Amino acid sequence: TIIDNDGAPTVTIEDVIIDEDAGTVTIPVTLSNPSDEDTVIEIVTTTGTAGEDDYEETIVTVTIPAGETEGEVIVPITEDTTDEEDE
């Protein structure tokens, strides 16, 4: 008998740096180890270092197929006319 002692994968959502006029940002999402089933992750953007006027609140779902460890999320960015520090 072989006992599966692999832990469930953990999810990492990478930090990115992007200019405000880019229009969108692609954010890598990775699993610590592959799963034998598709992994479905729901991501909700919230105000953090970027102000709520700098992006569109977005709920996205990314599916990382079984055996894979990488996916990506695309978030729309809103360019405003406010002169502000880097966020």
C-alpha positions in Angstrom: 0.0 0.0 0.0 1.3 3.4 -0.9 0.0 6.2 1.3 -0.3 9.7 -0.3 1.5 12.0 2.2 1.7 15.0 -0.1 0.1 18.1 1.5 -2.5 20.2 -0.2 -0.9 22.8 -2.4 -0.7 26.4 -1.2 -1.5 29.4 -3.4 0.8 32.3 -4.0 -0.4 35.5 -5.7 2.7 37.4 -6.8 3.3 41.2 -6.3 3.7 43.2 -9.4 4.8 46.7 -10.3 3.1 48.4 -13.2 2.6 51.9 -14.6 -0.9 53.3 -14.1 -1.3 53.9 -17.9 -0.8 50.2 -18.7 -4.6 49.5 -18.9 -4.3 46.0 -17.3 -2.0 44.1 -15.1 -1.3 40.4 -15.4 -0.7 38.8 -12.0 0.9 35.4 -11.7 -0.8 32.8 -9.5 1.2 29.7 -8.5 0.7 26.5 -6.5 3.4 25.1 -4.3 3.0 21.7 -5.8 0.7 20.3 -8.5 -2.6 18.8 -7.7 -4.2 15.7 -9.3 -7.4 17.7 -9.8 -8.1 21.1 -11.3 -7.6 23.9 -8.7 -10.1 26.7 -8.9 -9.2 29.9 -7.1 -11.5 32.9 -6.7 -9.6 36.2 -6.3 -11.2 39.5 -5.2 -9.3 42.8 -5.6 -9.4 45.1 -2.6 -7.8 48.5 -1.7 -4.3 48.1 -0.4 -1.3 50.0 -1.6 -3.3 51.1 -4.7 -6.2 53.4 -4.1 -9.7 52.4 -5.1 -9.6 55.0 -8.0 -6.6 53.2 -9.5 -8.3 49.9 -10.5 -11.7 48.4 -11.1 -12.8 46.1 -8.3 -12.7 42.7 -9.8 -13.7 39.2 -8.9 -11.9 36.7 -11.1 -11.6 33.0 -11.1 -8.5 31.2 -12.3 -8.4 27.5 -12.9 -5.0 25.8 -12.7 -5.3 22.5 -14.5 -4.4 19.2 -12.8 -0.7 18.6 -12.9 0.1 22.3 -13.5 1.3 24.9 -11.0 0.9 28.2 -12.8 -2.0 30.5 -13.9 -2.6 34.2 -14.2 -5.2 36.8 -13.4 -5.7 40.0 -15.5 -7.0 43.1 -13.6 -8.1 46.3 -15.3 -6.3 49.5 -14.2 -7.8 52.9 -14.2 -5.5 55.8 -15.0 -6.5 58.9 -13.1 -5.2 62.5 -13.4 -4.3 62.8 -9.7 -0.6 63.4 -9.1 0.3 60.9 -6.4 3.2 59.0 -4.9 4.0 55.5 -6.0 1.5 53.1 -4.4 
